[in-house]
């Protein structure tokens, strides 16, 4: 089946992409850039770098802008998906939704309206196994936003590795943080994945942090050959 | 041993992760041994105490194209739980029909059962996640167990241990699976 991945730049959409490649043909990505930093659906730090991620995997990316007003952004998502149908004849859409009924319901409805399949291959995934898989499979994932207590600014820009995961598990057990950040407690950016033919080298970033809220905005990045 | 049946349009599809694996994960956490089988494959229920027919993607109704693959249900005496597409299968096997009425998202559900040992007996009112293009007219051989508005969203067969839910219990209602496992464990008429 010809599929498009809804790409946010974070680990979940890229791992969903990884799974979709194993069963179907991922023809393109769709990335919705929202001007609204409070958007429930789309806003993530470094959304502007999704085009580079798609390039790293050798797949075209449709970048569709939205002002991010609550219901209008769903219309804009629908238009972005329609562009993928017209340009690449996709038959279905893949999302990285894990627990969010809010997001899943809306994307399912849009796909139904357009006549597309909708797949959520991370739906209710075992979160601890998933996080270990990300590390063991060689995904290079960085924390690019924290939005909950008790995250401090030292988390920003950290790579997800066994040490960080140990700390996250501790947070999830003591502070009710969703291990995968599905509750919006933290955001991520993927610089490399097993199916990327090049990796993204991060040269510089601006960090801001205040009262358990912080972002790591990448200001300079480029593609480079992967080390063998 | 529980047998999970994957009702998706093809074996090892992307839907497996969304509709089969979450049920498998819940059973693993409950320490319930289980196997997984694709619906078109010939299967052997020997040693199986219960069966769960898993759901499918919203666009996937392939399972109704070859109902002969479900002829084993009529000769089985083990408890069977049909989830969404699975409830549609059970309804068709029991003589029911399907009609198009897409439902997507969380729905308010009222249980018609009250007993702690009944499938829907633990909660009178709750929200359930539904994702289907078709609903089923409940056949006369089945009894409604829960409703959402005027729709029947849970049923059981009057003489066989067949249970169906149109909502997905793996989403916020894992207790339904706990209840089904209890029903399986207390069923004395094993395969």
Interface residues (C-beta under 8 A of the other chain):
Chain A: X19 X20 X23 X24 X92 X94 X101 X105 X108 X109 X111 X112 X116 X117 X118 X119 X120 X121 X122 X123 X124 X125 X126
Chain B: X12 X13 X14 X15 X17 X18 X21 X22 X25 X57 X58 X59 X60 X102 X104 X105 X106 X129 X131 X133 X170 X171 X172
